[in-house]
Amino acid sequence: MSISNFRIGTRLGGGFAAVLCLTALIAGVGTWRLGSTADEAARMMEAPMAKDRLAQEWFRNVNVGVRRTAAIARSSDPQRGNLLLRRGEGFHGARRGNHQVDRRLAHQR
């Protein structure tokens, strides 16, 4: 039995159904690929965002250290300088942590 034996309405309906199935297939593949592209984009942005956070943390720690050192240098009161140095002990612990930040940034290049 050949297609030419079918009535015109049946042939048009079959063609429309075939086009509709192809459209649904293309939409499904497009949606699937769009989802995987979004996942890849999120994965690609993880490393730069982590680097940015580490760089901001590093900047804050250095900025605090510079301000504290400048305050100690300007201070003529030795007790105030000692107070700032004692408060800075926690900062120096954070500085040791910055060496880890340096290593993490170096490994992400």
Stockholm file with secondary structure:
# STOCKHOLM 1.0

chainA/1-109         MSISNFRIGTRLGGGFAAVLCLTALIAGVGTWRLGSTADEAARMMEAPMAKDRLAQEWFRNVNVGVRRTAAIARSSDPQRGNLLLRRGEGFHGARRGNHQVDRRLAHQR
#=GR chainA/1-109 SS CCGGGSCHHHHHHHHHHHHHHHHHHHHHHHHHHHHHHHHHHHHHHHHHHHHHHHHHHHHHHHHHHHHHHHHHHHCCCHHHHHHHHHHHHHHHHHHHHHHHHHHHHHHTC
#=GC SS_cons         CCGGGSCHHHHHHHHHHHHHHHHHHHHHHHHHHHHHHHHHHHHHHHHHHHHHHHHHHHHHHHHHHHHHHHHHHHCCCHHHHHHHHHHHHHHHHHHHHHHHHHHHHHHTC
//
